[in-house]
Amino acid sequence: MANPSATPTPITPPRVPLIDARTGLIDRAWYLFLLSLFQTAQNAEGTQLGPNAESLIASYDEALRAAQQTAETQSLAPQFDEFVKQIQALECLPPPQFDELDKRIQALECSPPPREFKRSRYGSFYDTTTQSALVVNTATKITFNTTDLSSGVYLGTPTSRVYVDTDGIYNFQTSIQLDSTVATAEEFYLWFALNGADVTNSASQVRVQGNNAEVFVALNFFFSLTAGDYVELVFSVSNLGVQLLAAPAAAPHPGIPSIILTVSNNIQGFQ
């Protein structure tokens, strides 16, 4: 039988909440107070209304421990989630041995690309026939009948046209064997044409005097060309006796072309 002299536990102060905010259960102090009232009521009536106080307290303590563990787990969940995120972030980082390599690759991407040597284009042409104008003081195109060397610079149709297949700055160098078959002083003019149009300020003048007077004429010019452009050499004479002379080989010299033309674009070098 329960102890009849048992007295209730002192009332819990009002500042103690009835429900523990962490566990959601009735506060232990309030539970013990209510349990003591229940026990006192049993003692007064001399009846056993339910489990004894020790078992009720043990049950409450077990429920309290379980609730506290759940609360602690829930309170640690955000920290655990953050820890997992940090681990995942570490897994995404490149291994140490690749980190330095990645830096070097990024540095290369920021560096200017290496300079490249412009593709070499060139051509060498000449003509083995004597060329004469048909009409005095009239533009006459100079033609070529032989290609000595060619890489991207080539003869077209008619063979006065010298084409290029690559954009660039080209150097045209020409030499002409000029001859006169008349005794009077006569004029010879030489200039360039680009895509069929005369090139401004590209002309030269030579005066030839005396029968069988030979003059060597040289001319040099730079052109900024695009693929498909063509250049021509043009001349005019004041007398049809002035001509571009070709002569066969005779000891001790080799043959004499009426004109020699060389073209190259490697003057730009590295880009």
JOSULBEL-V161063 format. One record per pair of residues at least 24 apart in sequence whose ideal C-beta (glycine too) atoms are under 8 Angstrom apart, sorted by the first residue. I is the first residue (numbers start at 0). J is the second residue. Records with the same first field share a line. If there is no record, write none. Layout:
BEGIN
I: J / J
END
This chain:
BEGIN
0: 45
1: 38 / 41 / 42 / 47 / 51
2: 42
3: 42 / 43 / 45
4: 42
5: 35 / 38 / 39 / 42
6: 35 / 39
7: 32 / 35 / 36 / 38 / 39
8: 32 / 34 / 35
19: 63 / 66
21: 66 / 67 / 70
22: 63 / 66 / 67 / 69 / 70
23: 66
24: 59 / 62 / 63 / 66
27: 59 / 60 / 63
30: 59
31: 56
114: 269 / 270
115: 269 / 270
116: 268 / 269 / 270
117: 167 / 264 / 265 / 267 / 268 / 269 / 270
118: 151 / 165
119: 150 / 263 / 264 / 265
120: 150 / 151 / 152 / 163 / 164 / 165 / 167 / 169 / 263 / 264 / 265
121: 148 / 149 / 150 / 151 / 152 / 261 / 262 / 263 / 264 / 265
122: 146 / 148 / 149 / 150 / 151 / 152 / 153 / 161 / 260 / 261 / 262
123: 147 / 148 / 149 / 259 / 260 / 261 / 262
124: 154 / 161 / 259 / 260 / 261
125: 256 / 257 / 258 / 259 / 260
126: 243 / 245 / 256 / 257 / 258
127: 245 / 254 / 256 / 257
128: 245 / 257
129: 178 / 242 / 243 / 244 / 245 / 257
130: 242 / 243 / 245 / 257 / 258
131: 239 / 242 / 243
132: 234 / 235 / 236 / 239 / 241 / 242
133: 239
135: 235 / 236 / 237 / 238 / 239
136: 235 / 236 / 237
137: 235
138: 197 / 233 / 234 / 235
139: 233 / 234 / 235
140: 192 / 231 / 232 / 233
141: 175 / 231 / 232 / 233 / 234 / 243 / 258
143: 258 / 260
145: 256
151: 264
152: 262 / 263 / 264
155: 229
159: 231 / 232
160: 229 / 230 / 231
161: 229 / 230 / 231 / 260 / 262
162: 227 / 228 / 229
163: 224 / 226 / 227 / 228 / 229 / 262 / 264
164: 226 / 227
165: 226 / 264
166: 224 / 225 / 226
167: 223 / 224 / 264 / 267
168: 221 / 222 / 223 / 224 / 264 / 266 / 267
169: 221 / 222 / 223 / 224 / 230 / 262 / 263 / 264
170: 219 / 220 / 221 / 262 / 263 / 264 / 266
171: 219 / 220 / 221 / 222 / 230 / 260 / 261 / 262
172: 217 / 218 / 219 / 260 / 261 / 262
173: 217 / 218 / 219 / 232 / 258 / 259 / 260 / 261
174: 215 / 216 / 217 / 218 / 258 / 259
175: 215 / 216 / 217 / 218 / 243 / 257 / 258
176: 213 / 215 / 243 / 244 / 245 / 246 / 255 / 256 / 257 / 258
177: 205 / 207 / 213 / 214 / 215 / 216 / 241 / 242 / 243 / 244
178: 207 / 211 / 212 / 213 / 214 / 241 / 242 / 243 / 244
179: 207 / 208 / 209 / 210 / 211 / 212 / 213 / 214 / 238 / 240 / 241 / 242
180: 210 / 211 / 240 / 241 / 242
181: 210 / 238 / 240 / 241
182: 208 / 209 / 210
183: 208 / 238
184: 208
185: 236 / 237 / 238 / 240 / 241
186: 236 / 237 / 241
187: 214 / 216 / 234 / 235 / 236 / 237 / 241
188: 234 / 235 / 236
189: 216 / 218 / 232 / 233 / 234
190: 232 / 233 / 234
191: 220 / 222 / 230 / 231 / 232 / 233
192: 230 / 231 / 232 / 233
193: 222 / 228 / 229 / 230
194: 228 / 229
195: 231
197: 233
207: 241
213: 244
221: 266
230: 262
232: 258 / 260
END
